[in-house]
């Protein structure tokens, strides 16, 4: 077959390769090239995934259109075509040549993820991140003649993650430096996801003792009023405020307590769903104690009315009395200050209506009338414009009083200034919104990257499948029985890779409600994992024990990823001279009239410290160095996300040198035949 036939297509790089003066190049005319070089160059030129080839002892270079953008506008293109590797990449040769030599010496492939390898392009040396693999290309005689580079530039996704980390750090710095106690509590168990030192000091705990723990478990004696308000805010989404609330808790065998102003605000995710409560706690113990001492001095010879006024003053509460017949309002000095009223002995309803904010006036008027008619309590929050033009936030709460005939006559109540707490909450909410938006943008970038990468992988996988199918069907090829068996393995593995790519494409482009729910046989899932990891299991002399597993409802491709990652982790983190033993056990149980499957995956690997039981699920978290164990730190984070989307939970436990255990709790059936949205 004519050599140029193998060099057809390939866009710009195909044209440049055909037009190159190979006759004056050490490789010579393409007619003299070995068949292995022609075939490899043909695959590279016609692939839409970035590929690069070094050939021969001088590492002469070939690459395709998909790789071309990575060289930049003013970089190494098109000089790199046919150039020696060392001449083309002097700035990184010391980094990449040892990896190349590893492939040349033993034919073993390499794999690097999100590695920083700066290259010269666009007229300058740029920091560029890559995910790439170096694989041996054997010549016609079976020796390693070249190195195939399959790569993808991940600079954008890495920078997005770094920006997200910066935003996260900025957010946490604000929380940590705040003098007011702050905690973010998620889920019905009030899991502490964010907490600062000021909050810890209030309850006699350190941040380390509180982080990632359940508030209700670590402080079982938390006063009931706090529990009730937390649950109300979490379920209704309505903020709550407690003023000078007394509390007592046990800490290290002793009772501590004080007085706090507490503001509970709903905590929402990117789509507005309430996932928890943000607690803002201001320690006002010293103010309350000092006010009490001052009040005690005044109480000695005071009447009951005077004592009541002293108590209100000590608590910085305003008081008012509203005559429902005449519209006259009498209030104390603190109430006048709260509402920004000019000095006077009494006021009228119409005067106060002009001063108070206009927001929700109709709703507040209706609530007032309802409280009067039903002889009930009226409560509302007002924005009050002060004489200097500033705005203060005031809560008003009053009770309807009746005359001797049982008819409503007065509204008597108090006012509380919550301006400081309100403004801090607004600032914090703004920062949370900005961080959530940045998180959403980063997630969108990562999903788009996953979608594009998976889409571009389909073509080379399709070619592997097509050419291996043709070889299998070629009656003139003289394959041994073992050869045909190995080829069948290639076909089976390619089919599953295709299925996984399709699943990743679907996952990156579909919303949670669009995930297909099917009956998933977990025995078949484990069987496929055994087949896909057959070589690794054989090389490590591993043993996998499984108990009979049931059929459950779920997204098959996502459940496959969960068990694949868990088994792969057990193999990867095995002891050096000890064959891995992995055990997968499952028990069905019923709780609150719902059927659950409890699955435990254990191994005899290197294990980990108990302090990492929860941190191990954090995205990009790594307990070991990249040099010792390859990986991105995303595997277990993905497992947790998939399990939670199925309405379940996953926990981990381990001991150094004694192995690890992962405990999954999955519902047997999915409510409404769809996954949850996170």
C-alpha positions in Angstrom: 0.0 0.0 0.0 1.3 3.5 -0.9 2.8 5.3 2.2 0.9 8.5 1.4 -2.4 6.5 1.8 -1.5 6.2 5.6 -1.0 10.0 5.8 -4.3 11.0 4.3 -6.7 13.3 6.2 -5.6 14.9 9.5 -6.4 18.5 8.7 -3.6 21.1 9.0 -1.1 18.7 10.5 -1.9 16.0 7.9 -1.1 18.5 5.1 2.1 19.7 6.8 3.2 16.1 7.3 2.6 15.2 3.7 4.3 18.4 2.5 7.4 18.0 4.7 10.7 17.4 2.9 11.3 14.0 4.5 13.9 13.1 1.8 16.3 15.4 3.5 15.4 14.2 7.0 17.2 11.4 8.9 13.9 9.3 8.8 13.9 9.4 5.0 11.0 9.2 2.6 7.7 7.9 4.0 8.0 5.0 1.5 11.0 3.8 3.5 9.2 4.1 6.9 8.4 0.9 8.9 4.8 -0.1 8.8 4.5 0.5 12.6 5.5 4.2 12.1 3.0 4.7 9.2 0.2 3.1 11.2 0.9 5.1 14.4 1.2 8.4 12.5 -2.1 7.7 10.7 -3.9 7.0 13.9 -2.5 10.2 15.5 -3.3 12.5 12.5 -6.9 11.3 12.3 -7.7 11.4 16.0 -9.6 14.3 17.5 -7.9 13.7 20.9 -4.5 15.4 21.5 -1.7 13.0 20.6 2.0 13.3 20.1 4.7 10.8 19.0 8.4 10.6 19.5 10.2 8.1 17.2 13.6 6.7 17.1 16.7 7.3 19.3 16.7 11.0 18.6 12.9 11.2 19.4 11.7 12.8 16.1 8.3 14.3 16.6 4.8 14.0 15.1 1.5 15.5 16.4 -2.1 16.2 15.4 -4.5 19.1 15.1 -6.0 18.4 18.5 -2.5 18.9 20.1 -1.7 21.9 18.0 -3.5 24.6 20.3 -1.4 23.5 23.3 1.7 24.9 21.5 0.2 28.5 21.5 0.2 31.2 18.9 3.9 32.0 19.0 5.4 28.8 20.2 7.0 25.7 18.7 4.6 25.1 15.9 5.3 24.2 13.1 9.0 23.8 13.8 8.2 20.9 16.2 7.2 18.6 13.3 10.1 16.3 12.6 12.3 18.0 15.2 14.4 16.2 17.8 12.7 16.1 21.2 15.7 17.5 23.1 15.9 20.5 20.7 12.2 21.2 20.8 11.7 21.0 24.6 14.9 22.3 26.3 13.0 24.0 29.1 11.3 20.7 30.3 13.7 18.0 29.0 15.0 17.3 32.5 11.4 16.7 33.6 10.1 14.5 30.8 13.2 12.6 29.6 13.2 10.4 32.8 9.6 9.5 32.1 10.5 8.7 28.5 13.4 6.6 29.5 11.2 4.6 31.8 9.0 3.6 28.8 12.1 2.9 26.6 13.8 0.7 29.2 10.9 -1.5 30.1 7.9 -0.7 28.0 5.9 0.2 31.0 3.4 3.1 30.5 3.3 6.2 32.7 0.4 8.3 33.9 0.4 11.8 35.3 -2.6 13.9 36.3 -2.7 17.7 36.5 1.1 17.9 36.5 2.7 21.3 36.2 5.0 21.3 33.2 5.9 24.9 32.1 6.4 25.3 28.3 7.5 28.1 26.1 4.5 29.4 24.0 2.9 32.7 23.1 6.3 34.4 23.3 6.9 33.5 27.0 7.4 30.6 29.4 3.9 29.7 30.7 2.8 27.5 33.6 0.8 24.7 31.9 -1.0 21.7 33.6 -1.3 18.4 31.9 -2.9 15.0 32.3 -0.9 12.6 30.1 0.3 9.1 29.5 3.5 7.9 27.8 3.1 4.5 26.1 5.6 2.3 24.2 5.1 1.9 20.4 6.8 -1.2 19.2 8.5 -1.4 15.8 8.1 -4.1 13.2 10.7 -6.3 15.0 9.0 -6.0 18.4 11.5 -3.5 20.0 10.4 -0.2 21.6 10.8 2.2 18.7 8.8 5.2 19.8 6.7 6.8 22.6 3.0 7.7 22.1 1.8 10.6 24.2 -1.9 10.8 24.8 -2.6 14.1 26.7 -5.0 16.8 27.6 -4.2 20.2 28.9 -6.0 20.8 32.2 -4.7 24.3 33.0 -8.2 25.8 32.9 -9.7 23.2 35.3 -6.7 23.4 37.7 -6.9 27.2 37.7 -10.6 27.1 38.4 -10.0 24.8 41.3 -7.2 27.1 42.6 -9.6 30.1 42.4 -12.2 28.1 44.3 -9.6 27.3 47.0 -8.7 31.0 47.2 -12.4 31.9 47.6 -12.9 29.1 50.1 -9.9 30.4 52.1 -11.1 34.0 52.0 -14.5 32.9 53.3 -13.0 30.8 56.0 -10.6 33.6 57.0 -13.6 36.0 57.5 -15.3 33.4 59.6 -12.2 32.6 61.7 -11.3 36.3 62.3 -14.8 37.3 63.3 -15.3 38.2 67.0 -18.8 36.9 66.9 -19.3 33.1 67.1 -20.2 31.5 63.8 -21.1 28.0 62.8 -22.7 26.4 59.7 -24.8 23.4 60.6 -26.1 21.0 57.9 -28.6 18.2 57.9 -31.1 17.1 60.6 -28.1 15.9 62.7 -26.7 19.5 62.6 -23.3 18.5 61.2 -20.7 21.2 61.9 -19.2 22.0 58.5 -17.8 25.5 59.3 -17.0 26.9 62.8 -14.7 29.5 64.3 -12.8 30.0 67.5 -15.3 32.5 69.0 -18.1 29.9 68.7 -15.9 27.2 70.3 -15.0 29.5 73.2 -18.7 30.0 74.0 -19.2 26.3 74.6 -15.8 25.3 75.9 -14.6 23.4 72.8 -11.8 23.9 70.3 -12.5 24.2 66.5 -10.7 20.8 66.1 -13.1 19.2 68.5 -16.2 20.6 66.7 -15.2 20.4 63.0 -17.1 17.7 61.1 -19.0 16.5 64.2 -22.7 16.5 65.0 -23.6 19.4 67.3 -26.3 17.4 68.9 -23.9 14.5 69.7 -21.0 16.6 70.9 -23.2 18.8 73.0 -26.1 16.5 74.1 -27.2 18.9 76.8 -27.8 21.9 74.5 -30.8 23.8 75.8 -34.1 22.8 74.2 -34.9 26.3 73.0 -31.8 26.3 70.8 -32.7 22.9 69.3 -36.2 24.0 68.6 -35.2 27.2 66.8 -32.5 25.4 64.8 -35.0 22.8 63.5 -37.6 25.5 62.8 -35.2 27.5 60.6 -33.9 24.4 58.8 -37.4 23.2 57.9 -39.2 26.5 57.3 -36.4 28.8 56.0 -37.5 31.6 58.3 -34.8 33.4 60.3 -34.9 33.3 64.1 -33.5 35.6 66.8 -32.9 35.0 70.5 -32.1 38.0 72.6 -29.9 37.7 75.8 -30.7 34.0 76.0 -29.2 32.2 79.0 -27.5 28.9 78.3 -25.5 26.2 80.3 -23.5 23.3 78.9 -21.0 20.8 80.2 -17.4 21.0 79.1 -14.6 18.7 80.3 -16.6 17.8 83.4 -17.6 21.4 84.4 -20.6 23.5 83.7 -20.1 26.7 81.7 -22.6 29.2 80.5 -23.6 32.8 79.9 -25.9 35.0 77.8 -26.0 35.2 74.1 -27.8 37.1 71.3 -28.3 34.4 68.6 -29.4 34.9 65.0 -30.2 31.7 63.0 -30.3 32.1 59.2 -31.1 29.4 56.6 -28.0 28.2 54.7 -28.7 27.4 51.1 -26.8 25.7 48.3 -26.3 27.0 44.7 -29.9 26.3 43.6 -31.5 27.8 46.7 -32.3 24.6 48.5 -32.0 24.8 52.3 -29.2 22.5 53.4 -28.6 23.8 56.9 -28.5 26.7 59.3 -26.0 29.5 59.9 -25.7 30.4 63.5 -24.4 33.8 64.6 -23.8 34.0 68.4 -22.7 37.2 70.2 -21.6 36.8 73.8 -23.4 39.4 75.9 -22.7 37.9 79.3 -20.7 40.9 80.6 -23.3 43.4 79.4 -26.1 41.4 81.0 -24.1 41.0 84.3 -23.2 44.7 84.5 -26.7 45.8 83.7 -28.0 43.4 86.4 -25.6 44.9 89.0 -26.7 48.5 88.1 -30.4 47.4 88.2 -29.9 45.9 91.7 -28.6 49.3 93.0 -31.7 51.0 91.6 -34.2 48.4 92.8 -33.8 49.0 96.5 -36.5 51.7 97.0 -38.3 51.5 93.6 -41.9 50.7 93.0 -43.1 47.8 90.9 -43.5 50.1 87.8 -40.1 51.6 88.4 -38.6 48.1 88.8 -40.1 47.0 85.5 -38.6 50.1 83.8 -35.2 49.4 85.4 -35.4 45.8 84.1 -36.2 47.0 80.6 -33.4 49.5 80.7 -31.0 46.9 81.8 -32.0 44.6 78.9 -31.9 47.6 76.5 -35.5 46.9 75.6 -37.9 49.5 74.5 -41.5 49.4 75.8 -44.7 50.9 74.4 -48.4 51.2 75.1 -50.8 51.7 72.2 -54.4 52.9 72.9 -56.5 51.2 70.3 -59.4 53.7 70.7 -57.5 57.0 70.5 -54.4 56.0 68.5 -52.1 57.4 71.2 -48.8 55.8 71.8 -46.7 56.1 75.0 -43.2 54.7 75.0 -40.0 54.8 77.1 -36.7 56.4 76.1 -35.3 53.2 74.7 -38.3 52.6 72.4 -38.1 56.3 71.2 -34.4 55.7 70.4 -35.1 52.4 68.6 -37.8 54.0 66.4 -36.0 57.3 65.8 -38.8 59.4 67.3 -38.3 63.1 68.4 -38.7 63.8 72.2 -42.3 64.0 73.2 -44.6 62.8 76.0 -46.8 60.8 73.6 -47.2 60.1 69.9 -50.0 59.2 67.5 -50.3 56.2 65.2 -50.1 58.3 62.0 -46.8 59.9 63.2 -45.2 56.5 63.7 -46.6 55.2 60.4 -44.7 57.9 58.5 -41.4 57.1 60.3 -41.5 53.3 60.0 -40.5 51.6 56.7 -43.0 51.2 53.9 -42.0 47.6 53.1 -44.9 45.1 53.4 -47.1 47.8 54.9 -50.3 46.1 53.8 -49.2 42.7 55.2 -48.1 44.2 58.5 -51.4 46.2 58.8 -53.3 42.9 58.2 -51.2 41.1 60.8 -51.9 43.9 63.3 -55.6 43.8 62.8 -55.6 40.0 63.0 -53.7 40.2 66.4 -56.2 42.8 67.7 -59.3 40.9 66.5 -58.1 37.5 67.9 -56.6 39.1 71.0 -53.3 37.6 70.2 -49.6 38.6 69.9 -48.3 40.9 67.1 -44.7 40.6 66.0 -42.9 42.3 63.1 -39.5 43.5 61.9 -39.1 47.1 60.8 -36.4 49.1 59.0 -36.4 52.5 60.8 -34.9 55.6 59.3 -33.0 57.6 61.9 -32.7 61.4 62.0 -29.2 61.2 60.7 -30.4 59.2 57.7 -29.1 55.8 58.8 -31.3 52.7 58.9 -31.7 50.5 62.0 -33.5 47.2 62.2 -36.0 46.8 65.1 -38.2 43.8 66.1 -41.5 44.9 67.7 -43.6 42.4 69.7 -46.8 43.3 71.5 -49.7 41.6 73.2 -53.4 42.7 73.0 -54.9 43.8 76.3 -58.7 43.8 76.8 -61.0 46.1 78.9 -63.5 45.0 81.5 -66.0 44.2 78.7 -63.5 41.8 77.2 -62.9 44.0 74.1 -59.4 44.9 72.8 -58.3 48.2 74.3 -54.5 48.4 74.2 -51.5 46.8 72.6 -48.6 46.6 75.1 -45.2 45.4 74.0 -41.4 45.8 73.6 -38.9 46.7 70.9 -35.4 45.2 70.3 -32.7 46.7 68.2 -31.0 43.9 66.0 -29.1 46.2 63.7 -25.6 44.8 64.4 -26.7 41.2 64.0 -28.7 42.1 60.8 -25.9 43.9 59.1 -23.3 41.2 59.9 -25.7 38.6 58.6 -26.2 40.5 55.4 -22.4 40.9 54.9 -21.9 37.2 55.5 -24.8 36.2 53.2 -23.3 38.3 50.5 -19.9 36.6 50.9 -21.7 33.2 50.9 -23.5 34.1 47.7 -20.3 35.1 46.0 -18.6 31.9 47.1 -21.5 29.8 46.0 -21.5 31.5 42.6 -17.7 30.9 42.3 -18.3 27.3 43.3 -21.0 27.0 40.6 -18.8 28.5 38.0 -16.0 26.1 38.9 -18.3 23.1 38.9 -19.6 24.2 35.4 -16.0 24.4 34.1 -15.1 21.0 35.5 -18.3 19.4 34.1 -17.6 21.0 30.7 -14.1 19.8 30.8 -15.3 16.2 31.6 -17.8 16.4 28.8 -15.3 17.6 26.2 -12.6 15.1 27.3 -15.1 12.2 27.3 -16.5 13.2 23.9 -13.0 13.4 22.4 -12.0 10.0 23.8 -14.8 8.3 21.9 -13.0 8.5 18.6 -9.7 6.7 19.5 -11.7 4.1 21.5 -14.0 3.5 18.5 -10.9 3.0 16.3 -9.4 0.5 18.7 -12.7 -1.4 18.5 -13.0 -1.2 14.7 -9.5 -2.3 14.0 -9.5 -5.1 16.6 -12.9 -6.3 15.1 -11.4 -6.4 11.6 -8.4 -8.3 12.9 -10.7 -10.8 14.6 -12.7 -11.2 11.4 -9.7 -11.5 9.1 -9.5 -15.2 8.1 -6.0 -14.7 6.6 -4.5 -13.7 10.0 -2.8 -16.6 11.8 -3.7 -16.0 15.4 -3.2 -18.7 18.0 -6.0 -19.7 20.4 -4.4 -17.5 23.1 -4.2 -14.6 20.6 -7.9 -14.8 19.8 -8.7 -15.1 23.5 -6.6 -11.9 24.2 -8.3 -10.1 21.3 -11.7 -11.0 22.8 -10.5 -9.5 26.1 -9.6 -6.3 24.2 -13.0 -6.2 22.6 -14.8 -6.7 25.9 -12.7 -4.1 27.7 -13.3 -1.6 24.8 -17.0 -2.1 25.0 -17.0 -1.3 28.7 -14.7 1.8 28.2 -17.2 2.9 25.6 -20.0 2.4 28.1 -18.1 4.4 30.8 -17.4 7.2 28.4 -21.1 7.4 27.5 -22.0 7.4 31.2 -19.5 10.3 31.9 -20.9 12.2 29.0 -24.5 11.7 30.3 -23.5 12.6 33.9 -21.7 15.8 32.9 -24.6 17.1 30.7 -27.7 15.9 32.6 -29.3 17.2 35.7 -29.9 14.9 38.7 -33.5 14.2 37.6 -32.3 13.0 34.2 -30.3 10.0 35.6 -31.9 6.8 34.5 -32.9 4.5 37.4 -32.8 0.8 36.7 -32.6 -2.5 38.5 -28.9 -2.9 39.3 -27.5 -6.4 40.1 -24.6 -5.7 42.4 -23.2 -9.2 41.8 -22.9 -8.3 38.1 -21.3 -5.0 39.0 -18.6 -6.8 41.0 -18.1 -9.3 38.2 -17.4 -6.6 35.7 -15.0 -4.9 38.1 -13.1 -8.2 38.5 -12.9 -8.4 34.7 -11.8 -4.8 34.2 -9.1 -5.1 36.9 -8.1 -8.6 35.9 -4.4 -7.7 35.1 -4.0 -5.6 38.3 -5.6 -8.3 40.5 -3.3 -10.9 38.9 -0.1 -8.7 39.3 -0.8 -8.1 43.0 -1.9 -11.7 43.7 -5.1 -10.2 45.2 -8.1 -12.1 46.4 -11.7 -10.7 46.5 -14.3 -12.3 48.7 -17.9 -11.4 48.2 -21.1 -12.4 49.9 -24.3 -12.7 47.8 -25.4 -9.2 46.8 -29.0 -8.2 46.0 -30.6 -6.2 43.2 -31.2 -2.6 44.1 -32.6 0.5 42.2 -30.1 3.1 41.1 -28.0 4.5 38.3 -25.9 1.6 37.1 -22.9 3.5 35.8 -22.7 5.6 39.0 -22.9 2.6 41.3 -20.2 0.9 39.2 -18.0 3.9 39.8 -18.5 3.6 43.6 -17.4 0.0 43.9 -14.7 0.4 41.2 -13.1 3.2 43.2 -13.3 1.3 46.5 -11.8 -1.9 45.1 -9.2 0.1 43.2 -8.2 2.0 46.3 -7.8 -1.3 48.2 -5.5 -2.6 45.5 -3.5 0.6 45.2 -3.0 1.1 48.9 -1.9 -2.5 49.6 1.2 -3.5 51.6 4.3 -4.0 49.6 4.9 -7.7 50.3 1.4 -8.8 51.3 -1.1 -10.0 48.8 -4.3 -7.8 49.1 -7.4 -9.5 50.5 -10.6 -7.5 49.8 -13.9 -8.6 51.4 -17.3 -7.2 50.3 -20.2 -8.1 52.6 -23.9 -7.0 52.5 -26.8 -7.2 54.8 -30.4 -6.0 54.2 -32.3 -4.4 57.0 -35.5 -2.3 57.6 -35.6 1.0 59.4 -38.7 3.2 59.7 -40.6 0.9 57.2 -37.8 1.5 54.5 -35.5 -1.3 53.2 -31.8 -0.5 53.3 -28.7 -2.4 52.1 -25.7 -2.2 54.4 -22.4 -2.9 52.5 -19.0 -3.2 54.0 -15.8 -3.2 52.0 -12.7 -4.1 54.0 -9.0 -4.8 53.1 -5.7 -5.6 54.7 -3.8 -2.7 53.2 -1.7 0.1 54.7 -4.8 1.7 56.4 -4.8 5.3 57.7 -5.0 7.3 61.0 -8.5 7.5 62.6 -8.3 11.3 62.4 -8.8 11.0 58.6 -12.1 9.1 58.9 -14.1 12.1 57.5 -11.3 14.1 55.8 -10.7 11.2 53.4 -13.9 12.1 51.5 -12.9 15.7 50.8 -12.3 16.4 47.1 -8.6 16.4 46.1 -7.6 15.4 49.7 -4.5 13.1 49.7 -3.2 11.2 52.7 -0.1 10.0 50.9 2.4 11.7 48.6 1.9 11.7 44.8 5.3 10.0 44.4 4.3 7.0 46.4 0.7 6.6 45.1 -0.7 8.0 41.9 -4.2 9.6 41.8 -6.1 12.9 42.0 -7.8 12.6 45.4 -11.2 12.6 43.7 -12.2 8.9 43.9 -13.7 8.8 47.4 -15.2 12.3 47.0 -17.0 10.9 43.9 -18.1 7.8 45.9 -19.6 10.0 48.6 -21.4 12.2 46.1 -22.9 9.2 44.2 -24.0 7.5 47.5 -25.6 10.7 48.7 -27.4 11.2 45.4 -28.9 7.7 45.9 -30.2 8.9 49.4 -27.5 6.9 51.3 -24.4 7.5 53.3 -20.8 6.3 53.3 -18.3 6.3 56.2 -14.7 5.1 56.6 -12.6 3.7 59.4 -9.0 2.6 59.4 -5.8 1.9 61.4 -2.2 2.3 60.1 -0.9 -1.1 59.0 -4.2 -2.9 59.7 -6.3 -1.9 56.6 -9.3 0.1 55.9 -13.1 -0.4 56.0 -15.8 1.5 54.1 -19.4 1.3 55.2 -22.2 2.1 52.7 -25.9 2.4 53.5 -28.0 2.4 50.3 -31.8 2.4 49.9 -33.0 -0.7 48.1 -35.6 1.4 46.1 -35.5 5.0 45.0 -38.3 7.4 45.9 -40.1 8.8 42.9 -37.8 6.8 40.6 -35.1 9.5 40.5 -31.9 10.5 42.3 -31.6 13.3 44.7 -30.1 16.6 43.6 -27.0 17.9 45.5 
